[in-house]
Amino acid sequence: MKELIEYIVRALVDHPDDVRITEAEGEHTLIFELRCHPDDIGKVIGKGGKTIGAIRTLLATAAGRDGRRAMLEVVD
């Protein structure tokens, strides 16, 4: 799932080499923290949060197949 997030976000941003994703794993939950170049945060979030919402929906669907729950946080 980390690769899925990385693939999507790198395609959106102007500085793909600055994309960093860290993963914390719980018993039934995965938490992903996304860090990127400060100029690209707006592109990742999107207008009204629509882009990050769509990414979170895809992530939740992929995690649901494994019977898990996944969360994505954008960190400054």
C-alpha positions as CSV (number, residue, x, y, z in Angstrom):
1,M,0.0,0.0,0.0
2,K,2.9,2.3,0.6
3,E,3.9,1.8,-3.0
4,L,0.4,2.8,-4.1
5,I,0.5,6.1,-2.2
6,E,4.0,6.8,-3.4
7,Y,3.1,6.2,-7.1
8,I,0.1,8.4,-7.0
9,V,1.7,11.3,-5.1
10,R,4.9,11.3,-7.2
11,A,2.8,11.7,-10.3
12,L,1.0,14.8,-8.8
13,V,4.0,16.8,-7.5
14,D,6.7,18.9,-9.1
15,H,9.4,17.6,-6.7
16,P,8.9,13.8,-6.7
17,D,12.3,13.1,-5.1
18,D,11.2,14.9,-1.9
19,V,8.2,12.6,-1.3
20,R,8.7,10.6,1.9
21,I,6.2,8.1,3.4
22,T,6.6,6.5,6.8
23,E,4.5,3.6,7.9
24,A,3.3,2.7,11.5
25,E,1.6,-0.6,11.9
26,G,-0.8,-1.5,14.6
27,E,-2.9,-4.6,15.2
28,H,-5.6,-3.9,12.6
29,T,-4.6,-0.4,11.5
30,L,-1.9,1.1,9.3
31,I,-1.0,4.8,9.6
32,F,0.9,6.4,6.8
33,E,2.6,9.8,7.2
34,L,3.2,11.7,3.9
35,R,5.9,14.4,3.7
36,C,6.7,16.3,0.6
37,H,8.2,19.6,-0.6
38,P,6.4,22.6,0.9
39,D,5.5,23.9,-2.6
40,D,3.7,20.6,-3.4
41,I,1.5,20.3,-0.3
42,G,-1.3,22.2,-2.0
43,K,-1.3,19.9,-5.0
44,V,-1.5,16.8,-2.8
45,I,-4.4,18.2,-0.7
46,G,-6.2,19.7,-3.7
47,K,-9.0,22.2,-3.9
48,G,-11.3,21.6,-0.9
49,G,-9.3,18.5,0.0
50,K,-10.7,16.5,-2.9
51,T,-7.4,15.1,-4.0
52,I,-6.3,13.8,-0.6
53,G,-9.8,12.5,-0.1
54,A,-9.6,10.5,-3.2
55,I,-6.2,9.1,-2.3
56,R,-7.6,8.1,1.2
57,T,-10.5,6.4,-0.5
58,L,-8.2,4.3,-2.7
59,L,-6.1,3.5,0.3
60,A,-9.1,2.4,2.4
61,T,-10.3,0.2,-0.4
62,A,-6.9,-1.5,-0.7
63,A,-6.6,-2.0,3.0
64,G,-10.1,-3.3,3.3
65,R,-9.2,-6.2,1.0
66,D,-6.8,-7.3,3.7
67,G,-9.3,-6.8,6.5
68,R,-7.4,-3.8,7.8
69,R,-7.9,-0.1,8.2
70,A,-5.5,2.5,6.8
71,M,-5.1,6.2,7.5
72,L,-3.1,8.8,5.6
73,E,-1.8,12.0,7.2
74,V,-0.1,14.9,5.4
75,V,2.7,16.2,7.6
76,D,4.3,19.6,7.1
